[in-house]
Amino acid sequence: MKQNFTHKGLARLYFIMRVSLVNLVFLAITSLQVITAKSAHGQTAEHTFVNIDEQHISLKDLFTKIEEQTNFLFVYAPEVIDEYQDVSITGGRRTVADVLNTLFIGKSIVYSESGLNIIIKRHGDAVSVMAESGKSNAYFRDLVRINGKVVDIKGDPLPGVNVIVKGTTIGTTTGADGYYSIDVPFGSNVIVFSFIGFKSQELNINTQTEFNITLYEDVMSLAEVEVRSTGYWTDTKAKSTGSIVKVTSKEIERQPVTNPLMALQGRVAGLEITPQGGMPGVAPTIRIRGTNSLRSGTNETNGNYPLYVIDGVPVNSAPISSYTNSYTSTGFDPISTINPANIASIEILKDGDATAIYGSRGANGVVIITTKNPKPNDKANIDLSAYSGIGAISRRIQLLGTHEYLSMRREALTNDRLIADQYDYDLKYWDTTRHTNWQKVLLGGTANVTDAQASISAGATNTSFRFGGGYHKETLIFPGNFGYHRVTGNVSLNHVSDNDKFKASMTANYGIDNSNLFNDTGGIVNAALTLPPFAPRLYNDDGTLNWEVHDLGGTSRSTWINPMSFTLNRQKVVTNNLVTNATLAYEIIPQLHVSGNVGYTNLNSDEFTMYPKSAASPETAVTSGTVTFNTNKRSSWIIEPKINFTKTIKEHEINVLAGATWQSSTSDYNIVAGSQYTSDALLGSLKGAGLIESSRDEVTDYRYMSIYSRIGYVLSGKYLLNLTGRRDGSSRFGPGNRFGNFGALGIGWIFSDEEFMKNSIPFINFGKIRTSFGVTGSDQIGDYAYYSLYEVYPQSYQGVRGLQPSSLLNRNFKWEVTEKLEAAIELGLFDDRLGLEVNWYRNRSSNQLVNYPLSVITGFPSVLTNFNATIDNSGWEVSVRADLMQFEDWSWRASANISLPNNKLVKFDGIENSPYAEIYKVGAPLYVKSVYHFIGINPDSGLYDFEDTNNDGLINETDKSPVNLQPRMKYFGGISNTIRYKEFELSFLLQFSHQNLARLLSDMPGRAGVNQPSYVLQRWQQSGDQTDVQRYSTINASENSYKRFLDFVQSDHNVTAASFIRLKTLSLGYELPGQLIKAVHLIAAKVFVQGQNLFAITPYDGLDPETGNTLPPLRMLTIGLQITL
């Protein structure tokens, strides 16, 4: 099995990389030959090479051959070169300057350079490329080449700017680097630069041939030019009736994140992202506008996952389940295999109007990830970037020192009227003169991160391409050799016919994640926070684990759990993820387009976990090791034909879309366990196992089909209507219930275009009111949930294993339904220097699909069924942006957002007679739990005291009352600033949240071997003390101090404020100036320093206010370089 898992996997990886490399080189060479896109920036005759070997050729023809290999244009009067009809040049590859200098030996002509023009003249003549007067010059040829760079006011290059010779059809566009080159015929003295969202600019040509242009944003609202996409159609933000937020690559690339979703924290109103620890590759919890379903978990049955669409292909975003994984509650995230550096934008679809086109999969919102695409007429560019840095935990907890700990233990024994015995091993056996900072030893390491990216792109009129690849590596802060690395590759090809009727495109994204971790990081983090400073040393002199074995009640036993034993339970996970899509489109007649796309995804995850016998303490009598091999395979095909009609008739704009979807998915999940290993050295292979068992082997198929339609209508450019309908069928429901209907209505009014607004309130240059109502659904219930299923019985009879039923037949459950209502206003003020958007929403999810627990006499734990329960998520979202300063050298742009969500269970018929009566409360948030109400410390006994709500003199379950204890956000958001001064750019993001979390206390203060946070020093000591920490005590106490501590854990006082404001991101970049760039023959270059999770201001006394006392997201500091060739 080891060979299959390692050598076979490596062979497969090697084969894929080899084939990919061959294809990459072949496609790059052939595409470059077809496109012949040459960089125009920084070319000089002395540094530009040509391959010329010609005999007996005219000088004019020789100039033409040089022009074919370069971007130069020769300018001359015909009579100057007519006499040179027979020239020769040898030598193969040489510079243009060398060729010309050799040719002109003994001749009466010389040359000079003006930009990309090479001027040929006789000795002593003074000529210019363009006559000052604009009239013909005797030495002027038919064309002159003009070149330069177009940037915005921040100095950023503007790709795709139209560069047109005024009064002609001659034109070009700027490349990705902002550079352009255009041949201007004599007599045309004006060039026009135009770009959507910017003011057009005319350039009067003089004697110069190089012009750098700065375009300024048009005073019209950005909403009129910003494009928003639902994945099926695009609109400008102004004409969109849906709630869509777009995060661009510029914002993503400023953050050194492994998972691209983590770059969205604090940037999108209504998007709640909670990291599940600081381990790379671990899936965060994503919620768009709250929790809609009562189903939770870490697999496909979780009813709250949003839909992810990558380059038009829906992907299964459920975390990869980890059979033996205990360091995270969410598993590994397949989205982490997507390279953040290859992402062009991420769009979040929130309301019914935006998500209804996805029907049964849009209830929890949609995340659309679009990777970078090549552009037509784009010169060949090679982009290289790399960064390296370090990471560490950002804070440590103040724990008791040795003296304080010993005082606590002795005081606890005194309070309990006990004396230390052999069970007080920390006092009796441990060396109290030792001192170890366990947080430093176990969590104080430095993680190293390295990231490198490379891509090549180019485009001609018809065909364009982009190839890219990346490598990312991280180590961990824990002791030992642990780490994570990712290799990614991506291909994007576009083609359009000469008449623009036929279009074809293809994208492919491939990523390999390789995690070499250990199984229980929670255990090692807990040890760092609870071990006394004088806890035993980790290793014996011979290098084996020290278990500090002593006599406990007549039996030799270890007196602690050695934290390094956790690191011996190694876990290796290799994940391969492919997402690819191909699209064909054709314009049948003007405004009528048909298209079809085919998408394919394939995800394979191989997980190996071992439990060596050396990791077990001596008293467990473990004499052999065990392993598990877990294989998870997912593949999916999707086919979507579409037809789209667009027509404008006077003031009426109509867009009609219709299409269908067919999708087929297969999952293959297999677990093989090996045990009875006599040697830990054999754990890598099943061949060394004494017993091999297959504990799980299942293959499931999922079929999904739908038809959909959308009608968009705009009247007079300001009255907006959008209708969406979809009918879905899913194989996850029984016959008769497999189809559901979904749809939405969106309307909007751009009131700023009304004449009365223009005249009365001129400072509002854009204003829109919109509202929408939509119905979406969810089929996230897993496959075959309505079947009566059987599984292999774990025990055998006479060597034969039988079958036992595992689930109960129920073909009657139906779709969950979510109704989404939204109203919003969008404003652009003061020439769009200030933007404001306010949203109110209410989502109601009904017909909840949950597992209904059954009596044990049925033989089944539960059955999936619909409950007449309704969850309400409502709230407000406010987003603001402002151009605070905008000058030629200075600019300062800021944005902020805040979300105020509310969650409530508004209906649950029959809950009082169901098993959920103690879990949920109608009229309260889902996070409400029944707990004791803390009223203080009893001043006489020094114990926790709670309210006796029924006045029966007892504290028991009947005294609990519902309190919102779940650590959810009451409000959250972010504040972003970008400040530019000349070539410098400073960007930072502040993330904030108002929330609660459980306290740090993991055990009762005073127990043996358990350290405590320093605030327990404020405990009760004598009658009359006023404090909120009960007296020290041990678990051996005869009084009810331990019971009161357990009651405290279930009380409202165990929750503490965990609000925070965090410097999430800090990025400082410097773009090398143009003169230096030209000197080193580059198109662009930038050096940068970036920080992530730098610090947080919070009253929370644990490790981190977001993750509690699990491993927090690390503070990262990186330095890097970006260059474009």
N, C-alpha and C positions, 0 to 999 in steps of 0.2 A: 504493500500500500504506500510505503514511503516513496518508492520509485514513481508511482502514479502521481503522488501529490507534489513531489519536488522536481525530479528529473523530467517527468513528462510535462509538467507545467512550465518549466524553464525552456524545454524544447519548443513548446507551443509559442511561448513568448518570443524566443529567438527567431522562429519561423515568421511570425507576424511582423517583427521588427525588420527582418531581412527583406521580406516582400514589400513592406511599406517603404523601405529605403529605396529599393529598386524603382518602384512606381513613382516615388517622389522625384528621384533624379530624372527619370525618363520624362515625366510630365513637365518638370521644370524646364528641361532642355527644349522639348518640342514646343512648349508654350512660349518660351522666350524667342524661339526661332520664328514662330508665327506672329508674335506680337511686336518683336523688335522695338520694345519701349526703352528708350535711352534717357538716362538722367541728364537734364540740361543744366543742373546747378553746378557751378564751380568748374566748368570745363575751360581749359586754356590750351593753347597749341603746344605748350611745353609739357603738359601732363596728360594729353589725350593721345592714345595710341591707335594706329591704323595698321592694317596689313596690306601694303601696296607693293606690287612687283609687276611693273608694266613696261613694255618696250614699244617704242615708236607710236606714241599716242599724243593727241593734241593736249595742250595745257588746259583747255576748257573741259575736255572729257576727264582729265585727271582730277580736276577740281570736283567734278560731279561724283567721281568714285569716293573721294574723301567725304563729301557731303552725305553719301549713302551710309557711311560707317560712323558718322558723328552727327552732332547737332549744329555744326558750323554751316554758315551760308557765306559763299564768296561774293564779294561786291567788287565790280570792275566795269570799266568801259570796254566794249568789244575791241576797239582799236588798240587797246593796251596789250592784249594777249593774242590778237589775231596772227601775229608773225611767228608765234611758237606753235607750230603744227606737228612737230616731231620731237618729242621729249621722251626720256626713259628714266626709270627709277628702279633700283633694286634694293634688296635688303630685308624684305619681309616685314615683320612687325617692328615699327619704329614710331616715334612721336610725330605729330603733324608738323611741329616746328622743324624737326630734323629733315623731314621730307621737303619742306618749302625751302629751307636754307640750302639744301643740296641742289634743288632744281634751279635756284636763282643765281647760282655761281656763274659769273661771267655774263649775266644778263642785266639789262638796264631797268629792271623792275624790283620793287621791294613790297613787303606786306606789313600791315599793322592790324591790331585787334581792337574791336569795339564790341564788348559783350560777346555774343555768339557770331558776330560778323567779322570776317577776315577781309580787309580792304586791300586790293591789289592796285598799285599805282607806279608811275615812273619816278625815278629819282628826282627829287626836288619839287614834285607836285604836292600841293596842300589841298586835301579833300576831306569831306566829312560824309558820313553815311547818309544823313538827311540834310538837305540844304536848309540854312537858317530861314530863308524866306518861304520854304515849302515848295519852291519851284524845282524843276528838273535840274539835276547836276550832271555834268558830262561824265562823271565817273559813277553814276548811280545805276545799279542794275534794276531789274523789274521788281524784285522783292528785297525787303530788309527784315532781318529776324530781331524781334523784340522779346525780351525775357525779363523775369523778375519773380517776386514772391508776393502773395496776397495774405494778409493777416487781419485779425480782428483787433479791437482796441486793447485787448490783453496781450497781444503779441502772439497769440496762438494761430497756427496756419489754418487757412480755410480751404478745405478740399472741395472740389466740385463747383467752383466759381466759374460762371460763364464769362469768357473773354472774347468779345466780338469786335471786328473792325466795323466801325459805324458806316452804315449805308451799304454794307455788303453782307453776304452769307458766310464770309470767312470767319471762323471762330475755333476756339478750343476751350478746355476746362482745366482748372488747376488740379494738380495731383494731390495725393495724400499729404505731401509736405507743404502744400500751398504754392508750389512753383509752377510757372507757366512758360511757354515759348510759342510764339506765333509769328508767321511770316506775313508782313504787311506790304501790300502793293504800293508802289509810288503814287502819290496823289491822295492817299487816304491818311489823314493826319490825326485821326481821333480813334481811340480804342475805348470801348464801353465795358466796364466790369459790373456784373450783376449777380446777386445771390439772394435767395429767398430769406426774408427776415432782415435784410440789410439794405441800406440806401445804395442805389446804383451810383457809379462814379465814372465820369468821362476823363480820359487822359489825352492831353494834347501832346503829340509826338514832336520832339525837337531834335537836336543833334545827338541826344543820348539814345542808347539801345537797351539799357537795363533800368527798369522802373519797379520799385517796391511800393505796394499799395496797401493802405489801411482802410478797411470798410467799417462803417459805423452802423449799429443796429437801427433799423427803421423805428420810428415812433409808434408804429402800429403795435398792438399787443403781441407778445410772444405767443399767446394762445392762438393767434391767427396763423402761425407758421409751425408751431410745434406739432409733431405728428404723434398720434396715439394709435396703437394697434390692439385689436382683440385676438389676433391670430387668424381671423377670417376676413377682416376688412380693416382699412385704416381711415382715420379722419384727422383733421386738425383738431387740436384741443378745443378750439373755439366752437367747432361744429359737432363735437362729441356730446352725446347725452348720457354717457356712462361715467362711472368713477374709476379712472385709470391713472396710476402713478408710475412714472418712468424714472429709472435710475440709470445713468449713462456709464460708459466705460471709464470716463475720467474720474468719477466718484469712486468706482470700484478699485481702480488701480492705485489709488492713494493709500490703500490699506493692505498690509502684509497678512492676508487671511488665507487659510487653506480651503475653507468652504466658502464659495461665493455668496451664499445666503447670509453669512455673518457680516458681509459688507453693507447689508441693508439696515442693520440695527440703528435705530434713531433717525432714519432718513425718510421713512414712509409712515404717514398717519394711518392708524388702524392696523398696522402690521406688528404683531407681538412676537418677538424672537427671543427665546430663552435658551441659553447654552446649557448643555447637560454635563458640563465639566470642561477641563482644559486638555483633554486627550485629542490629538488630531484624528480626524475622520469620524468623530462621534456626531450623530445626528442631533441638531438642536430641535427644540419644540417650536413649531410654527403655527400661529393662529392668526387668521385674517378676520377681524371683527368678532372675536370671541369663540366660545365653545358651542357648537350647534347640536352635538350628539351626546347621548349618554354612554355610548360605546367608547372605551379607551383601550389602551394596549400599545404594543410595539409592532404589530403586523398589519396586514391588509384589512383586518376587521375594525381598526380604529376609524371611527366615523368622523374624525375632525381634520384629516389631512387635506391640504389644498391639492388641486390638480397642477402638475408641472408639465409644461409643454416646451420642448427644446427644439428649436428650428422647425416648428410645425408638427412635431411628433409628441403625442402624449406619452409620458413615461411613468412607470410604476415607481413612486417615490417613497413607498413604505420602507423604513430602515431594514437592512438585512438582518434578520433574526439571528441571534447568537445563542446557540443552545446552552453553552456553558458560561456565557458572558455575565459577569456580575459587577463590572465597574461602571456600567451605564444602564440606565433604564430605557434607553431608546435604540441601542444597537448602532451599527455602522450606517452611514448615510451614503446612498449611491450618488447623490448630487455632488459629493466631495470629489468624485472622479472627473468632474467638469472643471477645466482649467479657468480660473478667474481672468487670466490675462487674455483669453480668447473670447471673452464675452463683450459684445457691443452694447447691449442694454438688457435690463431686467424690468419687466412691466408687471405691476400688480393690479389685477382686475378684482373689484370689490363688490359692486352693486349688482342688482338683477339685470339691468340693461347690458352690462358688460359681460356677465357670466352666463346668461341664459342660453347663448349660442352653444354652450357646452352641456346644456341639459342636465342629465342625471349626475354629471361629474363636477358641476359648478357650484354646489351648495356651500363649500368652504372657501370659495375664492379660487383664483387661477394665477399661477406664476408663470409668465412667459419669458423664457431665456432665449435671446437671439445672439448667435455668435457672429464674429466679424466676417464681413463679406468683402470681396474685391469690388472695385469700381471700374466702369468702362473709361477708356482714355486716360488711364492712370499709369504713370511711368513706373518702371521697375524699381521697387523699394525692398531693401532688406532691413528688417527691424530686429535689433538685438537688445535684450535687457537682462540684467542680473542684479540680485541683491543678496546680501548675507547679513546675519544678525544673531542676536541672542535673546533668550527669554527666561523669565523667572517669575515666581509668584510675587504678586504686588504687595502683599501684606502678611504679617504674622500675628498670631494671637498672643496676648499677654497671659501667660500661665503662671501657676505658683512655682516659686523657687524651692530649692531643697529644704531650707529652714521652714518656709511657710507650709510646704506639704507635710513635713513631719509634725509640725504643730497641729495641722488639721487632723491628721490621723490619730494623734494622741488625745486630742480634745474630743474626737468622736468616741473613742473608747471610754473616756471619762464620762461623757454624757450618757453612754449606755451602761455605765457601771460594769465595765468589762476590763480584763487585763489581756495583754497580747498573748496569743498562743501560736501554735505552728501554722494555723491558717492565716495569720497576719504575716505572710511571708515577706512582705516588703520591709517590715520592721525587724523580723527575726533573722532572715537569711541574707537579704540583699545588702550590698556594701554601700552604706549611706554616705561614704566619703566620695563616691564617684559623682561626676557631673557630666551630663550630656545634653546638649541642645538638640532635642529630637526633631524639632521643626527644621533645623539647619541640616542635620544628617540625612533625614528622609525626604524633605521637600526643598532643601536649599540648593540643589544642583542647578546648573545652567543648561538650558536647552539651546542647541545650535540649529539655525535654520539657513538653508541655502536654496535659492530659486534662480533658474535660468530659463530664458525664453528666446526663441528665434522664429522668424517668419519671413517669407518672401511673397510679394504680391506684385501683380502687373495687370494691365488691361489695355486692350485695343478697342476699336470701335465695336467689334462684334464679340470678342471673347476676353474674359478676364479670369484670373485665378488667384488663389491665396493658399499657401501651405504653411503650416506652423507646427511647432513642437515645443514641449516644455518639460522641465525636470524640477521636482520639488522634494526637499528632504528636511525632516525634523528629527531631532533627538528629544528625549524626555528629561525631566528634572530629577527623576528617581535614580537611586544607585543602580548600576548595572548597564548593560548594553542593550538599550531598547530604542526603537525609533519607528519612523513612518516615512515612506517615500512614494512618490507618484510620478509616473511618466505619462505624458499625454501627446497626442498627435491630432491634427485636424486638417481637413481639405475642404476647399470651397471653390466651385467652378460655376461660372455663368456664361451663357451664350445667347446672343440675340441675332436674328436674321437681319439682312440689309434693309428690308422694308419694315422692320420693327414689329412684324406680325407674330413671329414665332420666337418663343423664349424657352430656355431650358436652364435648369440650375441643379446643383448637387452639393450637399454638405455631408460631412462625416466627422464625427468626434469620437475619439477612442482614448480611453484612460485606463491605466493600471495602478491600483492602490496596493501597497504592500505594507502591512502593519506587523511589526514584531514587538508585541507587548506582553503583559502578563495579566492573569485573570482577575485579580481583585485589587484594583487601585484603591477602592474604598477602604479596605483593611489597612493599607499602609498609611493612608491619610488619617484614619482614625487613630492609629498608633502614634503618629506624630503629635496629635492633639491631646492624647490622654496618658502617655507614658510619663511616670515620674522622672525627674532629672537624673536620679541615681539608678534607674533600671539597668539590668545586666548588660554586659557587652554582647555584641551581635555574634561574634565568632569565637570558637575555641582556638587554642594555639595551633591545632592541626588543620585549621581552615574550615572545619565543619560548623554547622549552626549550633550556637549555644542555647540550650533549653533550660539552663539553670534548674537542674533537677534536685529536689530536696524531699525530705520525709514529711508528708502531709497526712497525718492521721494514720501512721503505720504503713503508708504506701509511698513509694518513690514516684514522684510526679514532677512534671515541669511546672514552674511557678509563673510562667508567662508565655504568651504567644510571640515567638520571635518574628518581628515584622518582615525580616528578609525571607521568611518562608513563603510569603505571598508572591515574591518575585520568581520563585522556582516553578510556579504553576504557569508555564509559558503558554502564550497564545499567539499563533501566527495566522493572519488572514490575508489572502490574496484575492483581489477583486478586479475583474476585467469588465469594462462597460463600453459598449458600442452603441451610438445613436447616429443613424444616417437617414437621409431623406433626399428624394429626387422629385423634381417638379417639371412638368411640361405645360406650356400655355400657348394658346393660339387665338389671334383676333380674327373671328369669322367675318364680321363686318365691323365698320367703325362703331365703337362703344359696346360691342358684344364679344365677350371673351369666354373661352372654355379652358379649363385647366384640370389637371389631375396630379396628385402627388402620392407617392408610395414611401412609407416610412418603415424602418426596421430597427428594433432594439434587441440587444443581447447582453445580458448580465450574468456573469459566472462568478461565484464566490466560493473559495475553498478555505475552510477553517480547520486548523489543527490546534488542539489543546491537550496539554499533558499535565498529569498530577503525579510527580515522582514520589517515591516513598521517602526520599530525603527531606521532603517538605512537611512530613507529618511528625508531630511531637511523639516522644517515646511511648507515653502511656496509651496512645491509640492503637498500638500493636499492629500498625500497618506494615506488612511485609512485602508488598508488591505495589507497583505503580499502575496507573490507568491512563488511557488516552481516548479522545474522541476525534473522529474525522467527520466534518460537517460540510456537505456540498449543497449549494443553493444556486439553481439555474433559473433564469427568467428570460423568455424571448417573446417578441410581439411583432406582428405585422399589422400595418394599417394602410388602407386604400381610401382615398377621398377624391372623387370627381366633383367638380364645381362648375357652375356657369354664372357669369356676372354680366349684368347689363347696366350701363350708365348713360344717362341722357339729360341734357340741359335744354329746356325749351323756355326761352325768355327768362322769367324769374323763377322757373321751376327746375330744381335739381332732383333727379330721381336715380336711385341706385337699388337694383334688385339682385339678390344673391340667392342661389339655390344649390343644394348639394346633398351628398350622402356620405356615410361613413361605414366602413366595415373593418372590424378589428378582431384579431385572433391572438390570444396570449396563452402561453404554456409555462407552468412552473413545475420544477422538479426539485424535491427536497429530500435529502438522504443523510442519515446519521449512522455511522458505524462506530461502535465502541469496542475497545480492546482492554483487557484487564489481566491480572495475574502475571505481570512482568516481574521477572526475578532480578532484573538489572535495569537501573534508570538509563543506562547507555543504549538500551534497545527500544526506548519509547518512541522513536521516530518512525517505526515500522510496525505494521500489524503482524509481521512474521514472528516477532518476539513475544506476542501475546499468548497466554495460556488459554484464554477464552475470548472468542470474538462473537459479538452480537450486533444485529441490526435493530436499533431501537426505533427507527422511523424511516420509511421509504414511501414517498407519495408523489404522484404526478397529477396535476390538475390542469384542466383546460377552461378557458374563459372566452366567451364569444360576445361581441358587442356590435350592434348595428343601429343606424339612425338615418333619418332624413331631416333636413333643416332648411329654413328659409329666412331671409332678412330683407326688409324693405326700408330704405332710408329716403327721407324726403326733406328738402330744404326749400322754403318759400322766401323769395326776396333776400336770401342770404342771411336771414335772422330768425325765421320761425322753423324750428327743428322738430322732426318726428322720426322715431325709429321703432320698428316692429320686428320682433324676433320670435320664431317658433321652431320647436324641435320635438321629434318623436323618437324615443330611444327604446331599444330592446336589449335586455341583459340576460345572459344564461344563468345568473345567480339567483333568479326567482323561478318559482314553479310555474307550470303551465297555467295559462289564464291570467297571470300577473306579471308577465315578463315585459310588457310595454307600458311606458308612461309618457305623458305629454307635458311639455314645459315651454315656457315662453316669457316674453317681457314687452313692456311698453315704456318708451322713453320720450319725453318731450322737453324742449328747451326754447328759450326766448333770449336772443341777444339784444337786450333793450338799449345798449349803448349805440346801436345803429339807428335808433329812432331820432327823427329830427328834433323833437322837443328835448331829448337828452343832450344832443350835441350843442344846442343853443343855451340850455339852462345850467347844465353841469359839465362844463368843458373839461374839467380835470379827470373825469372818468372816460378814458379812451377805450376801455373794454369793460363790458358788464354783461353777465349772463345768469339767468335763473333756469335751473333744470330740475326735473323730478323724474323718477322712474319707479316702476313696480314690476317685479319679475318673480317667476316660480321656477326653482331649480330643485334638484334631487340628489340622492346619494345611493349608490349600490355597494358601498364599502362594507360588505358583510362577509367577505371570503367566499370561496367557491364551494359548491355542493352543500350549502347550509340547509337547503330544504329537503335533502335526501336523508334516508335512513342508511347510515354508514356503518361499516364494520372495520375492526382492526385486529391484528394478530394478538392473541392472548400471550402475555409474557412467559407463562409457565407451560411446560409440555407434559404430555401423558404418553408414556411408552415411546418417548422420542418424537412425538408428533405434537405440534403446536396448533391449536384451533383458533377459531375466530370468535370475537365477542362484539356486540353492538356498541358503537361509540357515540352515535347521535340519533335523535328521534325524528321521524318523518314529520314535516310540517310544510305543506305546499301552499298555505294560505296567507303567509305574510306578504306585505306589499311594500312599495317604495316609501322611504322617508321623503318628506316634502319640506322645502324651505321657501317661505315667502319673504321677499326682500323689498322694502320700501325705503326710498331715499329722497331727500330734498336738499338742494345745494345752491349756493350763489358763488360766482367767480367774478373777481374784479381785477382790472389793471388800471392803476392810477398814476397821475403825474407823468405822462409820456411813458407809462409802463415801468417806471422806476420802482413802483411798489405794487406787489401782487398779493391778493388775498383770496382764499378759498375756505368756505365754511360748509361743512356737511353735517346733516342729521340723518341718521339711519335707524331702521328697526328691522331686524331679521327674526322671523318666527319659524322655528323648526318643529314640525308635528309628525304624528304617526311614528313615534320613535321605535326603532328596532333594537331590542335589547334581549339578553338572555334571561328568561324567567326561571328562577331556581325551582327544581322539583324535589319532591320527597324522595328519600333514599330508597324507598320500597319500589320506585319505578325503575330503578337500575340506571337512571340517567341523572347527571347533575343539574341539567337545565335544558331548555328548548328555546330556540330563537323565535320571537313573536313580536307583533306590534303592540305597543302600549299607547293608549289615548293620552299621551303626554306632550306638552308643548314647552319649548325653551325659547325665551325671548332674549335677544341680544340687541341692545340699542345704545345710542350714544352720540357724542359730538366729536367732530374732528376739525381742527383749525390748522391751516397751513399758510405761512406768510413768507414772502421773499422780498428782498429789497436791494437795489443798487445804491449803496450808501455813498459811493464815490466812484467817479468814472472820468479819468483824464488820460492823456496820452501815456504817461509813465506810471500813473497810479490807478488802481481800481480796488474796490472793496465791495464784495457781494455777500450778502447774508441771507439765511433762510432758517425757518423754525417751524416746528409742528408739534401739536399736542393732541392727544387722544384721551377722551373721558368715557370709557366703556362701562356699561351696566349689563349684568347678566342676571336672569331670573327664571326660575321654574314656575311658569304661570298656570300650568295645569298638569295633573297626573291623576286621572280617575282611578279610584280604588287603591290609592297608595297606602292607605291605612291598613289594608288587609294584605299587603304585598311585602315581600322581603326588603323592599326599598324604603319602608317607613322609617327606618333608623338611619338611612343614608341621605335622603333628600327631604326638603321641606317645601311644600307649595307656597309660592309667594316670596321665596328667598332665593339667593344665588345658589348655584350648584355647589359652591364651595363651603356652604354652611354645614357645620357639624355640631352635634349635641355635646356640650362640654360643661364642666363645672365652672361656676363663677367665683373667681378668687376674690376674697374680701380682706386678705392680709395675713400676717403672722400672728398667731395667738400669743399675746404678750406674756402669758404665764407658762405655756408649754414649749413655746418656741417652734411650733410646727405650723405647716401650711394650714390655712383655714378657708373653708368654702361656704357658700351660701346654702343653707338648708331650706330649699324653696318650698317644700311641703310641710315644714315644721314638725317632722316626726322624730327629731333628735338624731337622725342618722344621715350620713353622706353616702348615697348610693346612686345607681343609674337614674332613679326617678327625680333626682335633683338637677340633672343636666338640662341645659337650655340651648337653643340653636344660636351659634355665633359664627360669623364668617372668619374662619381660620386659615383658609387656603391662601398661600402666598401669591395672590394675583395682584395685578397692577390696578390701583384706583385711577391713576392717570400716568401717562408716560409720553415721551417724545424726545426731540433732539433739537439742537441749535448748531447750525453749521456756518462757518465763515471762511471765505477765500479772499486773501489780500495779495495783490500783485504790485510789485515795484520793479519796473524795467524787466530784467531777466529773472528776478526772484519771485517765487510764489509760495505763500504760507497758507496752509489750509488746516483747519481743525474742526472736530465735531465733539460737542458735549451731549452726552446721553443722560437722560434723567428719568426717574420713576418714583412714584409714591406707592409703597407697598409694605407688607409685613412678612416676617419669616419666623420660624421656630427658633428658640434660644439655642445656645451652644451646649448647654448641659446634656451630657450623654449618660450620666449616671449620678446617683445621689452623692453629694459631697461628704466625704469621710470614708468611703469604701476603699478596700485594699487594692493597691496597684492602679488606681485611676486618678490621674491629675485633673485639675479643674482650672477654669479661667479665673483670673485674679479678682473678679468682682464678688466671688463667694466669700472674700474676706469680710464683707459687710454682713455677715450672718448674725443671727440672734445668739447672744451669749448669756444674757441674764434677764430676769423678770423686768419688764418695762421697756426693753429695747424695741425701737421702731425701725424695722427693716423689711425687706421683701425676700430675704434668703433665710430658710429655716435653719435650725441648729445642725451642726455636724452630727452624723450618726453612721453606724455601720449596718450592713444587712442582717447582722446577727442580733440586732437589738430586739428586746422583748416587746418594746412599745410599737406603736403603729407608725413610726417615722417613715419607714420604707413605703407603706401603703399611701401615706400622705404625699410622698414624692411621686408615686405613680399617678395619684389623683392630680397632682400639679402638672404632670406631663399632658393630662387630658383636660386641662383648664385653659381659660382665656388668658391667663398670665404667662403661659408658655410661649406666647406669641409676642414678639418685640418689633419695634419699628426697624424697617430695613430699607427705607427710602435712600436714594443715592443720586448724586450727580457725578458722572464719570467723564474724564477726558478720554474719550473712546479712540480718537484718531488725531494724530498730529503729523503733518507732512510739510517738509520744507524742500523746495526744488530750485535748482538754478539751471537755466538754459544757457548754454554757451552762446556768446554773441556771434552775429553773422560773419564778422571778419575772421574770427578764430575758426569758425566752422569751415569757411572757404579755404583757410590755410591748411587744414588737415583733410580737406576733400571729403567732407561729410555733408549730408543734407540737414541733419539736426542731431543734437546731443544734449543730454540732461543728466545732471547728478542730483541725487535726492537722499534725504534722511527721513525715515518714517518711524512712527511709534504707534503702538496699539495697546489699549488698556493701561494707560500710563499711571493713572491714580484715580481714586474715588473718594468723595467726601460722603460719609455715611455714619449714622449712629449705631449701625449693626456691629456687634462684637464678634462675629464669626469671621471665617476666612473671606467670604465674598457675599455681598447682598443679593446677587443673582443666583448663585449656585449653592448657597448655604455652606456646609462644611464638607462638600466634595471638592475634588481638585478644581480650583477656579481657572478661568481663562487666563493665560499667562500674559504678563507685561512683556511686550516685544519691542525691540529696538533694532532697526535695520538701516543699512546704507547701500545704495545701489547706483546703477548707471543705465541709461537708455541711449541708444544711438540708432540713427537711420542712415543707411548707405545708399 
